[in-house]
Amino acid sequence: MPEINPLDITLRPARAGDEAFLKKLHQAERHWEFAPLLNAGAVDTYQKVLAQQYDAHHTVYFRSYDMAKYGLILWCGKPIGRLYLDERDSEVRVLDIALMPEYRGAGIGRLVMRGVCAGAARKRLPVQLHVHALNSAAYRFYYRLGFEPTETNQRHIRMRWYHPSYEDFARGQFIPPDVVIRRLQGTSPAAAQR
């Protein structure tokens, strides 16, 4: 992966012609959950389950979040990921963010999420999202950005980011000050999660 220039990363609304890419991305993103089917030689079942999950995933989003923004993350105009946001008066909810595997680890996700957080900080809104309880890499990614867990169930961990001062945020203090203090004191709720 070449070095990423932030100016080469853009977003655009998803269109009907993007479905083939979105299905490929869905498979790459959810492979870890269903890989045991492949390992057991159940290739047809693996493909069926992924197709059903893709359809269910999008049906839930489009029915539950009819005002959400469904977008593609582009690198030099090429689709490499997706970002689904539901921007409300009380919060910005990240419904989903995913990158193709070959573009992970290059700072693109961090760049996109910082942009989401910047928009929320400007409006004085929190950013909320859910992380699958078994996806420790995603949990660590959001934790490093200053997100903290607020609740959990058997399947998901809800995480929240909120910066009380857009001015401080704009001066480079990305992680909210109360989060920094709690983490320095060792009282971060994340300690109980991981």
N, C-alpha and C positions, 0 to 999 in steps of 0.2 A: 504494500500500500504506500503510495507516495505521500509526502508530507501534505497536510491539508491546509489550504488557504481559506480562512473563514469567509472570504468574499465569494468563494466558489460554492458555498452551501446556501441553497435557497429552498423555499417552500412554495408549493402551489396546490390548489384544490385538487382532490382526486376526481377523476372522470371515469365514465363507463369503460373506456378503452384501457384503463389501468388494471382491470380485474385479473388478467393473467399474471401481472407482476405481483399484485396483492396476494394472490393464492400462493405463489412461489415464496414470498416473504413469510406468509403464515406458516407454511411448511417448515421453513428454516427456523422460525421463532419457536414453534411448538414441538419440533422434532424430539427434544430431550424428554418430553412427557410420554411420547408414544414409541420411542426407540425399542422398548422391550418387545413390542409386537414384531418389529423387524428381526430382532435377535432370535425370536422364537420361530422365524420363518413365515410369519403371517403377513406377507406383503400386501395381499388384497385387503385384509382387514385394516392394516395400517393406512392404506390409501383411502378407504371408506371412512374411517374414523376422522382422518384429517379433513376430508371434504365435508363431513357432517359438522365438525367443529368450526370450520370456516364459515359455513352457512349460518350456524347458530350464533356465532360470534357477531357477525354483521347484522343479523336480524335483531339481536338484543340491542346493539348500539343504535341502529336506525330507528327502532321503536321507542327506546327509552330516552334517547338524546336527539330528538328531531331537529334541534337548533344547533347541534354541535358542528364544529368545523372538521372535516375529514380531508387531510392533506398528505401529499407525498413530500419526502425529504429528497432533494436533488443535489447531486455533486456534479458540477459542470454541466448541468442540464439532464443528467442521467438519473433515473429513479434508483435510490439506494435504501429507502426506508419509508416509514409512515409516521404521522403524528396526528392523533385524534384528540381534539380539545373541546371541552364543554365550558364555555365562559359564561358564568352567571353573574348576577349582581353581588353575590356574597362570596364567590370563590371562582378560581380557575381549576377545573378538574382535568387532569391528564387521563384520558380514557385509555390511551395506548400510544406507546412509542416503540418502534422496532427498527433495527437496521439489519441489512443482509450481513451474514457472518464475516465476509471479507472486508467489511467497512467498520467493524467493531474494534474498539481499542485504539482508534486514531484520534479521539477527542471530538468526534462529530456529535455523539449523543450529549456530551457535556455542553458543547456549544449550543445545541438546540435547546436543551433544558435551561441553560442560563438565559437564553432569549425569552423562553416562557416565563421564567421567574422575573426577569426584568419588566416584562409587560404587566405582570401581577403586582410587582412592587410599585410601579408607577401609579397603579389604580388603588394601592393599599389593600390588596386582596391576598388571601392565602392561596397556595397551590396545594391541591390534594391529589393523591393517587393511591392505587392499590398495587401491592407486589405479591406475587404468588409466594406462599410460605416456604416452598422448597427452592425458590430461586435466590439463593444467597448472593450470587454475583450482582443481580439487580438491586437487592437490598443494600449491599455495600456501595454500589454506584450512587444511589440516592442519598445514603447516609453521608458520604463524602461531600455531597453538594449542600448539606445542611438540613436535609429532611429528617424528621424524627417520627417514630411510630406513635400513633395515637390510640389504636385499638387493633386487636387481632382476633381471628377465629381459626378454625382448623385449616382453612384454605388460603386466606389472604391476610396481609398486614396493611392497614391503612397508614399512610405516611403524610406528613404535612410540612410545608415550608412557608414561613411568613416573615417578611422583613418589615419592621415598623418604620424604617426611615429610608425612603427612596434616595434621599440625598447621600446618606452614608453608603448605600448600595452602589450608587453611581460613582462614588469615590473609591470603589474597589472592595468594600467590606461585604462580600457576597454571603457568607454564612451569617445568619442572624445573630446579633450579640447575645441574646438570652441563651441560644444554643451553645455558643462558644463557652459561656460561663458555666452552664450545666455540665458540659463535657470536661472542662478543666476541673470542676469540683467532683467529677465522677458520679454525678446524679442524673445523667442522661437516661431517658426511658429506654434507649437502645441497649443499655447494659443488660436489661432484663430480657431482651429479644434475642440476642446473639451470644 
